[in-house]
Amino acid sequence: MATTFAKFFNHPAGPKTVFFWGPVMKWCLVGAGLKDLNRPADKLSVSQNLALTATGFIWVRYSFVIIPVNYSLAAVNFFVGLSGITQLGRIAHHQYTQGQITAPTKA
């Protein structure tokens, strides 16, 4: 047990490094994205969610390029991108349905 803990603790992406704590703290962004599922779609920001989507998926790629390869960073950024793209879908659906409802009819 002690050797397993020592391996984890002394790993290049272990809890003594930013490679561990960065992804841990970034899970707050995923939590905020999940909380935004309760927010009305007209209150969501397109630019903010576009930025979250882009940076999330860009950092997924980066996490496989850096040494040490950081799978926890890849996972959290995948979910950041996924939450951003989900919110963008909600915004697009809201704008599409509002456009259909408020469109004037020709007689």
MODELLER restraints for C-alpha pairs under 7 A, 6 or more apart:
rsr = mdl.restraints
at = mdl.atoms
rsr.add(forms.Gaussian(group=physical.xy_distance, feature=features.Distance(at['CA:8:A'], at['CA:14:A']), mean=5.84, stdev=0.5))
rsr.add(forms.Gaussian(group=physical.xy_distance, feature=features.Distance(at['CA:9:A'], at['CA:15:A']), mean=5.95, stdev=0.5))
rsr.add(forms.Gaussian(group=physical.xy_distance, feature=features.Distance(at['CA:9:A'], at['CA:16:A']), mean=6.97, stdev=0.5))
rsr.add(forms.Gaussian(group=physical.xy_distance, feature=features.Distance(at['CA:12:A'], at['CA:68:A']), mean=6.49, stdev=0.5))
rsr.add(forms.Gaussian(group=physical.xy_distance, feature=features.Distance(at['CA:13:A'], at['CA:19:A']), mean=4.97, stdev=0.5))
rsr.add(forms.Gaussian(group=physical.xy_distance, feature=features.Distance(at['CA:13:A'], at['CA:20:A']), mean=5.53, stdev=0.5))
rsr.add(forms.Gaussian(group=physical.xy_distance, feature=features.Distance(at['CA:13:A'], at['CA:68:A']), mean=6.67, stdev=0.5))
rsr.add(forms.Gaussian(group=physical.xy_distance, feature=features.Distance(at['CA:13:A'], at['CA:70:A']), mean=6.97, stdev=0.5))
rsr.add(forms.Gaussian(group=physical.xy_distance, feature=features.Distance(at['CA:14:A'], at['CA:20:A']), mean=5.50, stdev=0.5))
rsr.add(forms.Gaussian(group=physical.xy_distance, feature=features.Distance(at['CA:15:A'], at['CA:21:A']), mean=6.65, stdev=0.5))
rsr.add(forms.Gaussian(group=physical.xy_distance, feature=features.Distance(at['CA:23:A'], at['CA:72:A']), mean=6.28, stdev=0.5))
rsr.add(forms.Gaussian(group=physical.xy_distance, feature=features.Distance(at['CA:23:A'], at['CA:73:A']), mean=5.07, stdev=0.5))
rsr.add(forms.Gaussian(group=physical.xy_distance, feature=features.Distance(at['CA:23:A'], at['CA:76:A']), mean=6.18, stdev=0.5))
rsr.add(forms.Gaussian(group=physical.xy_distance, feature=features.Distance(at['CA:26:A'], at['CA:76:A']), mean=6.80, stdev=0.5))
rsr.add(forms.Gaussian(group=physical.xy_distance, feature=features.Distance(at['CA:27:A'], at['CA:76:A']), mean=6.18, stdev=0.5))
rsr.add(forms.Gaussian(group=physical.xy_distance, feature=features.Distance(at['CA:29:A'], at['CA:80:A']), mean=6.58, stdev=0.5))
rsr.add(forms.Gaussian(group=physical.xy_distance, feature=features.Distance(at['CA:30:A'], at['CA:79:A']), mean=6.38, stdev=0.5))
rsr.add(forms.Gaussian(group=physical.xy_distance, feature=features.Distance(at['CA:30:A'], at['CA:80:A']), mean=5.35, stdev=0.5))
rsr.add(forms.Gaussian(group=physical.xy_distance, feature=features.Distance(at['CA:30:A'], at['CA:83:A']), mean=6.65, stdev=0.5))
rsr.add(forms.Gaussian(group=physical.xy_distance, feature=features.Distance(at['CA:33:A'], at['CA:83:A']), mean=5.51, stdev=0.5))
rsr.add(forms.Gaussian(group=physical.xy_distance, feature=features.Distance(at['CA:41:A'], at['CA:90:A']), mean=6.07, stdev=0.5))
rsr.add(forms.Gaussian(group=physical.xy_distance, feature=features.Distance(at['CA:41:A'], at['CA:91:A']), mean=5.33, stdev=0.5))
rsr.add(forms.Gaussian(group=physical.xy_distance, feature=features.Distance(at['CA:41:A'], at['CA:94:A']), mean=6.27, stdev=0.5))
rsr.add(forms.Gaussian(group=physical.xy_distance, feature=features.Distance(at['CA:42:A'], at['CA:91:A']), mean=6.82, stdev=0.5))
rsr.add(forms.Gaussian(group=physical.xy_distance, feature=features.Distance(at['CA:44:A'], at['CA:91:A']), mean=6.98, stdev=0.5))
rsr.add(forms.Gaussian(group=physical.xy_distance, feature=features.Distance(at['CA:46:A'], at['CA:88:A']), mean=6.55, stdev=0.5))
rsr.add(forms.Gaussian(group=physical.xy_distance, feature=features.Distance(at['CA:49:A'], at['CA:84:A']), mean=4.72, stdev=0.5))
rsr.add(forms.Gaussian(group=physical.xy_distance, feature=features.Distance(at['CA:49:A'], at['CA:87:A']), mean=6.62, stdev=0.5))
rsr.add(forms.Gaussian(group=physical.xy_distance, feature=features.Distance(at['CA:49:A'], at['CA:88:A']), mean=6.33, stdev=0.5))
rsr.add(forms.Gaussian(group=physical.xy_distance, feature=features.Distance(at['CA:50:A'], at['CA:84:A']), mean=6.54, stdev=0.5))
rsr.add(forms.Gaussian(group=physical.xy_distance, feature=features.Distance(at['CA:52:A'], at['CA:80:A']), mean=6.40, stdev=0.5))
rsr.add(forms.Gaussian(group=physical.xy_distance, feature=features.Distance(at['CA:52:A'], at['CA:81:A']), mean=5.91, stdev=0.5))
rsr.add(forms.Gaussian(group=physical.xy_distance, feature=features.Distance(at['CA:52:A'], at['CA:84:A']), mean=5.40, stdev=0.5))
rsr.add(forms.Gaussian(group=physical.xy_distance, feature=features.Distance(at['CA:53:A'], at['CA:80:A']), mean=6.66, stdev=0.5))
rsr.add(forms.Gaussian(group=physical.xy_distance, feature=features.Distance(at['CA:53:A'], at['CA:81:A']), mean=3.94, stdev=0.5))
rsr.add(forms.Gaussian(group=physical.xy_distance, feature=features.Distance(at['CA:53:A'], at['CA:82:A']), mean=6.76, stdev=0.5))
rsr.add(forms.Gaussian(group=physical.xy_distance, feature=features.Distance(at['CA:53:A'], at['CA:84:A']), mean=4.64, stdev=0.5))
rsr.add(forms.Gaussian(group=physical.xy_distance, feature=features.Distance(at['CA:53:A'], at['CA:85:A']), mean=5.70, stdev=0.5))
rsr.add(forms.Gaussian(group=physical.xy_distance, feature=features.Distance(at['CA:54:A'], at['CA:81:A']), mean=6.67, stdev=0.5))
rsr.add(forms.Gaussian(group=physical.xy_distance, feature=features.Distance(at['CA:56:A'], at['CA:77:A']), mean=4.47, stdev=0.5))
rsr.add(forms.Gaussian(group=physical.xy_distance, feature=features.Distance(at['CA:56:A'], at['CA:78:A']), mean=5.85, stdev=0.5))
rsr.add(forms.Gaussian(group=physical.xy_distance, feature=features.Distance(at['CA:56:A'], at['CA:80:A']), mean=5.21, stdev=0.5))
rsr.add(forms.Gaussian(group=physical.xy_distance, feature=features.Distance(at['CA:56:A'], at['CA:81:A']), mean=4.25, stdev=0.5))
rsr.add(forms.Gaussian(group=physical.xy_distance, feature=features.Distance(at['CA:57:A'], at['CA:77:A']), mean=6.39, stdev=0.5))
rsr.add(forms.Gaussian(group=physical.xy_distance, feature=features.Distance(at['CA:57:A'], at['CA:78:A']), mean=5.95, stdev=0.5))
rsr.add(forms.Gaussian(group=physical.xy_distance, feature=features.Distance(at['CA:57:A'], at['CA:81:A']), mean=5.47, stdev=0.5))
rsr.add(forms.Gaussian(group=physical.xy_distance, feature=features.Distance(at['CA:59:A'], at['CA:74:A']), mean=6.96, stdev=0.5))
rsr.add(forms.Gaussian(group=physical.xy_distance, feature=features.Distance(at['CA:59:A'], at['CA:77:A']), mean=6.16, stdev=0.5))
rsr.add(forms.Gaussian(group=physical.xy_distance, feature=features.Distance(at['CA:60:A'], at['CA:74:A']), mean=4.45, stdev=0.5))
rsr.add(forms.Gaussian(group=physical.xy_distance, feature=features.Distance(at['CA:60:A'], at['CA:77:A']), mean=5.58, stdev=0.5))
rsr.add(forms.Gaussian(group=physical.xy_distance, feature=features.Distance(at['CA:60:A'], at['CA:78:A']), mean=6.03, stdev=0.5))
rsr.add(forms.Gaussian(group=physical.xy_distance, feature=features.Distance(at['CA:63:A'], at['CA:69:A']), mean=6.03, stdev=0.5))
rsr.add(forms.Gaussian(group=physical.xy_distance, feature=features.Distance(at['CA:63:A'], at['CA:70:A']), mean=5.34, stdev=0.5))
rsr.add(forms.Gaussian(group=physical.xy_distance, feature=features.Distance(at['CA:63:A'], at['CA:71:A']), mean=6.94, stdev=0.5))
rsr.add(forms.Gaussian(group=physical.xy_distance, feature=features.Distance(at['CA:63:A'], at['CA:73:A']), mean=6.03, stdev=0.5))
rsr.add(forms.Gaussian(group=physical.xy_distance, feature=features.Distance(at['CA:63:A'], at['CA:74:A']), mean=5.44, stdev=0.5))
rsr.add(forms.Gaussian(group=physical.xy_distance, feature=features.Distance(at['CA:64:A'], at['CA:70:A']), mean=6.46, stdev=0.5))
